[in-house]
Amino acid sequence: MRKLLLLLAMLPWAAFAQTPDEDRIIDRTMDSESPYYYPNLMLRYNAGDTTLTADDYHYLYYGYAYQDAYKPLDVNPDLDRTLLIASRIDTQQPARDDLEALIASADDALARDPFSPKLLNLMAFSYGALGDTIRERAYYDRMQKVIATIEASGDGLTQKNPQHILMFDHAVDVLTAAGLPAGKSRVVSRTVEYVPLVSPYTVDGRKVKGYYFDFSRIYRNKPEGYTFQRDRTWQFNNLKPRTYK
């Protein structure tokens, strides 16, 4: 029953669709009188506030692109360390020391990428394995709503209606969460990349071979002469969040 209730709770998010409007995002997240004033939203997000709405997440996620902390081209060594720790964990019988080390490292990595679905998933997995269901559900809730926010930004089926991301990794994470293994992406314009699926599938009678993602925010403040090296991807479904029954 609990699993059913969680799925029902996500239905309004599935119906929510909003392409990012940059002027509106800047105005509302920088106005201290606005309900979407960014410092206040981030405080609630970091506190694990599950009452944040779809609108709140929209301004949280896309408003992050205008924060000083948003540096998508910087190396995230804490992410590398987190993935290294995760790779050695026995997901069936994880050791407490490994789980605690994973939490500490992932928490550091989230400071640079607070909306990373893979990192949020690793936190949910770790706390769940330690028996801390409150924190497990808080991180699971964040992961699901970040993914829903990205999916609501466009259907991703055409170059003209891409899903908008803050990090390249987020595109792969969104597809992996949907059970859609991704192939090697390719840039198709100055702002959009195409991520093919390993196995195309049919939805509403239409064969889907891949998805389009708008990555323009990543390069918006790119230093001149900068060459971007993508981070390693992580199949985060290897560490699935616990299923609530």
URHUUR-V943251 format. One record per backbone hydrogen bond with DSSP energy under -0.5 kcal/mol. NH is the residue of the N-H (numbers start at 1). CO is the residue of the C=O. E is the energy in kcal/mol with one decimal. If there is no record, write none. Layout:
NH&CO&E, NH&CO&E
This chain:
2&245&-0.6, 5&1&-2.3, 6&2&-2.1, 7&3&-2.0, 8&4&-2.3, 9&5&-2.1, 10&6&-0.9, 10&7&-0.6, 11&8&-1.3, 13&10&-0.5, 14&10&-1.8, 15&11&-1.4, 16&12&-0.7, 16&13&-0.7, 18&152&-1.9, 22&20&-0.7, 25&21&-2.6, 26&22&-2.5, 27&23&-2.5, 28&24&-2.6, 29&25&-2.1, 30&26&-1.4, 31&27&-0.7, 32&30&-0.7, 34&31&-1.8, 37&34&-1.6, 38&29&-2.7, 40&37&-0.6, 41&37&-2.0, 42&38&-2.9, 43&39&-1.8, 44&40&-1.9, 45&41&-2.5, 46&42&-2.8, 47&43&-1.3, 48&45&-1.6, 49&44&-2.5, 50&48&-0.6, 52&49&-0.9, 57&53&-2.4, 58&54&-2.0, 59&55&-2.2, 60&56&-2.3, 61&57&-3.0, 62&58&-2.1, 63&59&-1.2, 64&60&-1.0, 64&61&-0.5, 65&62&-0.8, 66&63&-1.8, 67&64&-1.9, 70&67&-1.6, 71&69&-1.0, 74&71&-1.8, 77&75&-0.6, 79&76&-1.1, 80&76&-1.4, 81&77&-2.3, 82&78&-2.1, 83&79&-2.6, 84&80&-1.9, 85&81&-2.2, 86&82&-2.6, 87&83&-1.9, 88&84&-0.7, 88&85&-1.1, 89&86&-1.1, 91&89&-0.9, 99&95&-2.2, 100&96&-2.8, 101&97&-2.1, 102&98&-2.4, 103&99&-2.4, 104&100&-2.1, 105&101&-2.3, 106&102&-2.9, 107&103&-2.4, 108&104&-1.5, 109&105&-2.2, 110&106&-2.2, 111&107&-0.7, 111&108&-0.8, 112&109&-1.2, 113&109&-1.3, 116&113&-1.6, 117&115&-0.6, 120&116&-2.5, 121&117&-2.3, 122&118&-2.1, 123&119&-2.1, 124&120&-2.2, 125&121&-2.8, 126&122&-2.4, 127&123&-2.6, 128&124&-2.2, 129&125&-2.5, 130&126&-1.4, 131&128&-1.2, 132&127&-2.6, 133&131&-1.4, 136&132&-2.1, 137&133&-2.3, 138&134&-1.7, 139&135&-2.4, 140&136&-2.2, 141&137&-2.7, 142&138&-1.9, 143&139&-2.6, 144&140&-2.5, 145&141&-2.1, 146&142&-2.4, 147&143&-2.2, 148&144&-2.2, 149&145&-2.0, 150&146&-2.1, 151&147&-2.5, 152&148&-1.7, 153&149&-0.5, 153&150&-1.3, 154&151&-0.9, 156&161&-2.6, 161&158&-1.0, 162&159&-0.6, 163&212&-2.2, 165&214&-2.3, 170&167&-0.8, 171&167&-0.7, 171&168&-1.1, 172&168&-1.0, 173&169&-2.4, 174&170&-2.3, 175&171&-1.9, 176&172&-2.7, 177&173&-2.5, 178&174&-1.0, 179&176&-1.8, 180&175&-2.7, 181&179&-0.6, 183&196&-3.5, 186&194&-2.3, 188&192&-2.4, 189&192&-1.5, 193&213&-2.6, 194&186&-3.2, 195&211&-3.3, 196&194&-0.6, 197&209&-3.2, 198&181&-2.8, 201&208&-1.9, 203&206&-2.8, 206&203&-1.9, 208&201&-3.9, 208&206&-0.6, 209&207&-0.6, 211&195&-2.2, 212&156&-2.7, 213&193&-2.6, 214&163&-2.7, 215&191&-2.5, 215&213&-0.7, 216&191&-0.7, 218&215&-1.6, 219&215&-0.8, 220&216&-0.5, 220&217&-0.6, 222&219&-1.6, 226&223&-1.9, 228&226&-0.5, 230&228&-0.6, 236&234&-1.9, 238&235&-2.2, 239&236&-1.5, 240&237&-0.6, 245&243&-0.5
